[in-house]
Amino acid sequence: MASTGELTLRPVRPADRDRVTELTREVWDGRDYIPRVFDRWLSDAGAAFEAAEIDGVVVGVQRLRPFAPGLMWYEGLRVAPELRRQGIARAMLEAAIEETREQRFQEIRLATRDEPAVRLFETAGFKRMVEVQWWRGLRMEGGEAARMPDGADARKLWPFISTSPGIELYGGITPDMNGARDLNADELERLAKNGLLRLGPSGRAVALLREAWGQNLAVSLLAGTGGALRELLLALRFEADADGLSHVTVNLPPAHPAQDDLKASGYDFADAERSAYIYSLSL
Ligand SMILES: CC(C)(COP(=O)(O)OP(=O)(O)OC[C@H]1O[C@@H](n2cnc3c(N)ncnc32)[C@H](O)[C@@H]1OP(=O)(O)O)[C@@H](O)C(=O)NCCC(=O)NCCS
């Protein structure tokens, strides 16, 4: 490392707010979410929000959050713009991996869409699990929202979902950017209990929802094809309208067969150039 002092990690403190705001100011054209979640992250005892310091100055932040049995979610990695390309992020990530290993987690997962970060994670041994692109459908007036199954009904959907065309493109997980869990009957039941499953006609299409970041309904996974899926996609646009949300976002792996159904249901390809990825490191 080119800096003189040693890199140390410690919990982020309230007094770090201005410095953290400063080091996220230019990230994503000034639209970094970290200043918005700073207070919540600070008070969340279930996760480790860490500051990296050199000579008493905060040079970076990162967060480790247990999100499912044996699974740690890694997020919020930022390094001060004036100190980049000196190995700080790599040292922070290595410390995070070590910490997670010591706590006997089996795997670390993360989501990213940034090229430098992709290189960092791949050279640290992370494997890509899934790539997703964003589609968007605007709210639409006048129709019925889709049916929400209960937990027991949700479990019964597993045989249908696990054999749905294109399901293999999801790499065995739900591509939820807040924590990508394994895709199985348990996960379907959990989603249903949280009101995050939607069904098309006769259960021949299913949408898995995730917590949205903005004023939208957010879909992390689609199963089914053709007429049933198109009806479901329209029903999601109706639901957005009924809930006073502006649109529906769907993240979908490239070349997934649902692309045609999205187009036919009035959805647009929202950002063609920037895929997002979920990565995993087995410990
Ligand atoms: C991504 C980020 C954390 C990297 O921090 P950093 O301290 O500069 O990274 P390091 O010096 O430890 O570099 C580690 C590796 O990352 C990759 N990398 C970092 N910056 C890069 C860049 N500008 N272009 C290409 N690769 C890059 C390289 O593989 C690098 O290894 P190398 O220097 O041996 O080639 C930093 O650029 C940042 O805060 N960016 C804005 C926010 C962001 O994208 N965060 C990640 C979200 S998941």
The ligand as an ORCA input file, in Angstrom:
! r2SCAN-3c Opt
* xyz 0 1
  C     -14.439     -0.281     -6.320
  C     -13.580      0.422     -5.272
  C     -14.107      0.075     -3.895
  C     -12.143     -0.084     -5.412
  O     -11.361      0.489     -4.379
  P      -9.757      0.563     -4.487
  O      -9.216      0.735     -3.113
  O      -9.389      1.562     -5.491
  O      -9.418     -0.886     -5.021
  P      -7.997     -1.612     -4.939
  O      -6.903     -0.618     -5.108
  O      -7.949     -2.456     -3.721
  O      -8.061     -2.510     -6.228
  C      -8.387     -3.866     -6.169
  C      -8.695     -4.372     -7.568
  O      -9.930     -3.829     -8.010
  C      -9.859     -3.644     -9.438
  N      -9.982     -2.205     -9.694
  C     -10.041     -1.209     -8.787
  N     -10.230     -0.026     -9.400
  C     -10.286     -0.275    -10.716
  C     -10.480      0.528    -11.871
  N     -10.634      1.857    -11.770
  N     -10.506     -0.084    -13.060
  C     -10.377     -1.411    -13.173
  N     -10.175     -2.225    -12.116
  C     -10.152     -1.674    -10.916
  C      -8.526     -4.163     -9.877
  O      -8.674     -5.525    -10.162
  C      -7.716     -3.967     -8.614
  O      -6.607     -4.815     -8.581
  P      -5.207     -4.309     -9.211
  O      -4.984     -2.915     -8.705
  O      -4.253     -5.318     -8.691
  O      -5.411     -4.340    -10.691
  C     -13.559      1.952     -5.456
  O     -13.212      2.241     -6.787
  C     -14.863      2.634     -5.124
  O     -15.146      3.008     -3.967
  N     -15.687      2.821     -6.171
  C     -16.992      3.434     -6.058
  C     -18.012      2.550     -5.406
  C     -18.093      1.145     -5.928
  O     -18.130      0.896     -7.120
  N     -18.153      0.208     -4.989
  C     -18.330     -1.186     -5.257
  C     -19.774     -1.495     -5.183
  S     -20.043     -3.236     -5.008
*
